[in-house]
Amino acid sequence: MKLNTAGTDFDVYVNSKYFEKNILRGGDYTFNEFQLQLRTDAEGTERVVAYWYSLDNPGIAIKVMDVEGLLDIVVELDDDYKGQTEGLLGKEG
């Protein structure tokens, strides 16, 4: 996902190809072990949620939205990953 040049919205790319997120208004997009959803919160802010999943390794979600000209990215992992991940602030445990 990439913030547009005006900083007012973001563009979605799937396999390096532009994906028209308005298509998601009609329902989720699923391809193999990947899914995109469009969610709208109570204030009307849209968030595109990307999920990667598999039967062998479930429980990874990446959520992205535009917040005041910046991309807000949230990574969610199942409890199975606790103590096994590292980030900018070191190992989470």
C-alpha positions as CSV (number, residue, x, y, z in Angstrom):
1,M,0.0,0.0,0.0
2,K,1.3,3.4,-0.9
3,L,0.2,6.9,0.2
4,N,-0.9,9.0,-2.8
5,T,1.0,12.1,-3.8
6,A,-1.5,14.4,-2.2
7,G,-1.2,12.5,1.1
8,T,-5.0,12.3,1.3
9,D,-5.5,8.6,0.6
10,F,-3.6,5.5,-0.2
11,D,-3.4,3.2,-3.2
12,V,-3.5,-0.6,-2.9
13,Y,-1.2,-2.9,-4.9
14,V,-1.5,-6.7,-5.2
15,N,1.5,-8.4,-6.7
16,S,2.9,-5.0,-7.8
17,K,-0.3,-4.2,-9.8
18,Y,-2.7,-1.4,-8.8
19,F,-5.9,-2.7,-7.2
20,E,-9.0,-0.5,-7.3
21,K,-10.1,-0.6,-3.6
22,N,-13.6,0.5,-4.5
23,I,-14.1,-3.0,-5.7
24,L,-13.9,-4.0,-2.0
25,R,-17.2,-2.1,-1.4
26,G,-18.9,-5.1,-3.0
27,G,-17.2,-7.6,-0.6
28,D,-13.8,-9.1,0.3
29,Y,-11.1,-10.0,-2.2
30,T,-9.6,-13.4,-1.7
31,F,-6.7,-15.0,-3.6
32,N,-5.1,-18.2,-2.4
33,E,-4.0,-17.5,1.2
34,F,-4.4,-13.7,1.0
35,Q,-7.5,-11.6,1.7
36,L,-8.3,-7.9,1.5
37,Q,-11.2,-6.2,3.3
38,L,-12.5,-2.7,3.4
39,R,-13.7,-1.5,6.8
40,T,-15.3,1.8,7.8
41,D,-15.2,3.0,11.4
42,A,-17.9,5.1,13.2
43,E,-16.3,8.3,12.0
44,G,-16.4,7.1,8.4
45,T,-12.6,6.5,8.1
46,E,-11.9,3.7,5.7
47,R,-9.3,1.1,6.5
48,V,-8.1,-1.6,4.1
49,V,-7.2,-4.8,6.0
50,A,-4.8,-7.3,4.4
51,Y,-4.7,-10.8,5.8
52,W,-2.2,-13.5,5.0
53,Y,-3.1,-16.9,6.3
54,S,-2.5,-20.6,5.9
55,L,-3.6,-23.8,7.6
56,D,-0.1,-24.4,8.8
57,N,0.7,-20.8,9.9
58,P,-2.6,-18.9,10.7
59,G,-3.0,-15.6,12.6
60,I,-1.2,-12.9,10.7
61,A,-3.0,-9.6,9.8
62,I,-1.7,-6.3,8.6
63,K,-4.1,-3.3,8.7
64,V,-3.3,-0.1,6.8
65,M,-5.0,3.3,6.6
66,D,-4.3,6.9,5.9
67,V,-4.1,9.1,9.0
68,E,-3.4,12.8,8.4
69,G,-1.1,12.2,5.5
70,L,0.7,9.2,7.0
71,L,0.2,5.5,6.6
72,D,-0.9,3.9,9.8
73,I,0.2,0.2,9.8
74,V,-0.9,-2.2,12.5
75,V,0.4,-5.8,12.6
76,E,-1.6,-8.4,14.5
77,L,-0.2,-11.8,15.4
78,D,-1.7,-14.7,17.3
79,D,-0.5,-15.6,20.7
80,D,1.5,-18.4,19.1
81,Y,4.0,-15.7,18.0
82,K,4.6,-14.3,21.5
83,G,8.3,-14.1,22.4
84,Q,9.2,-15.0,18.8
85,T,9.1,-11.6,17.1
86,E,11.5,-8.7,17.0
87,G,10.9,-5.1,16.0
88,L,12.3,-1.6,16.3
89,L,12.2,-1.7,20.0
90,G,13.7,-5.2,20.4
91,K,12.2,-8.6,21.2
92,E,8.6,-8.8,22.5
93,G,8.1,-11.3,25.2
